[in-house]
Amino acid sequence: MCPTKVFAYVGIDSEVKIRMKQDGSDTLIEIKGVAPDGPAAKAGIKKGDLIRKFDDSDIWGGPDGFDRQLQSKKPGQVIKIVIERGTQTLTVNLKLGTRTQGK
């Protein structure tokens, strides 16, 4: 029998964005799509939103930074996400879902 890995799941398609500013840069996650009935959709996250903070931390840099940050959490954990939507800054609570993968 093959062991199954369990991963935290948000339910988004996303792209890493870098925003330059005077004292450096910010890493943001741009939402390209939201899975219907997934954790992000239930939290009110929408296509076009930008994730600025994940559980009170800046988004980790690098192409897989957000994936590593997400996998540092456990399925079922409730986290705070700070998003930009147009000119608004919103904080939402998101309960991480579960995704499994057989080995």
C-alpha positions in Angstrom: 0.0 0.0 0.0 1.3 3.4 -1.0 1.5 6.1 1.7 -0.6 9.2 1.1 0.7 12.7 1.6 -1.7 15.4 3.0 -1.2 19.0 2.0 -2.9 22.3 3.0 -5.0 23.7 0.1 -6.3 27.2 -0.7 -8.0 26.6 -4.0 -6.4 29.3 -6.2 -4.5 29.7 -9.4 -1.9 32.4 -8.9 1.1 34.2 -10.1 4.0 35.8 -8.1 4.3 39.5 -8.5 7.1 41.8 -7.3 6.1 45.4 -6.4 9.1 47.8 -6.3 9.1 50.6 -3.7 11.6 53.1 -2.4 13.1 50.9 0.3 13.0 47.6 -1.6 10.2 45.4 -2.9 7.2 43.4 -1.8 6.3 39.9 -3.0 2.5 39.6 -3.8 0.4 36.8 -5.0 -2.0 37.7 -7.8 -5.1 35.6 -7.9 -5.7 34.3 -11.5 -8.6 32.0 -10.6 -10.5 30.7 -7.6 -11.8 27.1 -7.3 -15.6 27.1 -6.9 -16.5 26.0 -3.3 -12.8 25.9 -2.4 -11.4 27.5 0.8 -10.5 30.8 -1.0 -14.0 31.2 -2.5 -15.6 30.5 0.9 -13.4 33.2 2.4 -14.5 35.7 -0.3 -11.2 35.9 -2.3 -11.8 36.8 -5.9 -9.9 36.7 -9.2 -7.8 39.8 -9.5 -7.1 40.1 -5.7 -3.5 40.5 -4.5 -2.4 38.6 -1.4 -0.1 40.8 0.6 0.2 38.9 3.9 -0.3 35.2 4.8 -1.0 34.5 8.4 0.5 37.8 9.6 3.7 37.3 7.5 4.9 38.8 4.3 4.8 36.5 1.3 8.0 34.5 1.0 10.1 35.3 -2.0 11.1 33.1 -4.8 9.1 31.2 -7.4 8.0 28.6 -4.9 7.9 30.8 -1.8 4.2 30.9 -1.4 3.9 27.1 -1.9 6.5 26.6 0.9 4.7 29.1 3.1 1.4 27.3 2.5 2.8 23.9 3.3 4.2 25.2 6.6 0.5 25.2 7.7 -1.8 22.3 8.5 -5.1 21.5 6.7 -8.0 22.8 8.8 -6.0 25.6 10.3 -7.6 29.1 10.1 -5.3 31.8 8.8 -5.6 35.5 8.2 -4.9 36.7 4.7 -4.5 40.4 3.9 -5.5 41.2 0.3 -5.7 44.2 -2.0 -8.8 44.6 -4.1 -8.6 47.7 -6.1 -8.0 50.5 -3.7 -9.2 48.5 -0.6 -7.2 46.5 1.8 -9.1 43.6 3.3 -8.4 41.0 5.9 -10.1 37.6 5.5 -10.1 34.4 7.6 -9.5 31.3 5.5 -9.8 27.7 6.7 -7.2 25.7 4.8 -8.6 22.7 3.0 -7.0 19.3 2.4 -5.4 17.9 -0.7 -4.0 14.4 -0.8 -1.5 12.8 -3.1 -0.5 9.1 -3.2 3.1 8.2 -3.4 
